[in-house]
Amino acid sequence: MVTVEALLRRIARRCPTHDRASYAVTSRLERQLGMTPSPPPDSLVDQFADPGLIDCGRAWCHTRRR
């Protein structure tokens, strides 16, 4: 059964894996902009999780991110 939230995400082409902020992506952007990176989160997993390396399995998401 598909939830309403999943249906709305699909219609809007929003991916819960790739469309959320991650520390890895944010700190990379801060360094590129010449800013001091913000302090890392307490969780070790949250510090190093990079959504760009995760395959969510959605073909439309992979095509959209290219």
N, C-alpha and C positions, 0 to 999 in steps of 0.2 A: 504494500500500500504506500502510495506517495503522499507525503505530508504537504500541507499548503505552503509551508516555508520552502521546502525543496522545489515545489513547482514554481514559486515566485523567483527563487534563485535561478532556476533554469530559464525562465522567460527573460529575466534581466541579464542572463549570462554572467552571474556572479558565482564565484567558487569559494566555498568556505575555507579551503586550504590555501589558495593563492591570493585572495583578496583581503587578507588581514595583515596587520603590521607585524613584523618580526624584528627582533633585536639585530640579527645578522644583516638584514637589508637596511634597516634604519642606520646602524652604525657605519655601514659601507657608504651610504649616501652622505652622512655627516662628514666622514673623512674626505670624500670627493669634493665637498663644498668648503673644505678647509676649517670645519668646525671641530671642536673638541667632542669626541664621542660621549654620549650619555652613559651613565654607569650601567653595568649589566644587571639583568634581573637576578634574583636569588637562585632561581632554578637553573641547574646546569643544562638541562634539555632546552629550556627557552633561550639560553645564551647562544647555543650553536645550531638550533633548528633553522634551516634555510628552506623556505617553501619552493624556491626555484629548483631545488634538487629532488623534489617529491613529485612523483607521477600520480595525479589524482584519478586517472583513468577516464577522464572526460575529454573526448576528442575536440570538442568545441573550445575547451579551456586551453588546450595545448596550442591550437591554431591561433587563438586570440592573443596569447602571450608572445608570439614570435615577433 
